[in-house]
Amino acid sequence: MRDVLTKALGSTTSVNLVRATVDGLRNLRSKATIEQSRGVKITI
């Protein structure tokens, strides 16, 4: 990953920011998964 920018909404304690970051990384989807769910081919 490169050039990641974040914005904190709500509580900005260190623990909450780390939890939100880890949760976001866990919820990332691959290109193949997105293509399958949308039923289209993605070209970059």
ABEGO torsion letter per residue (X at the ends): XBGBBBBBBEBABAAAAAAAAAAAAAABBBAAAAAAAAGBBBBX
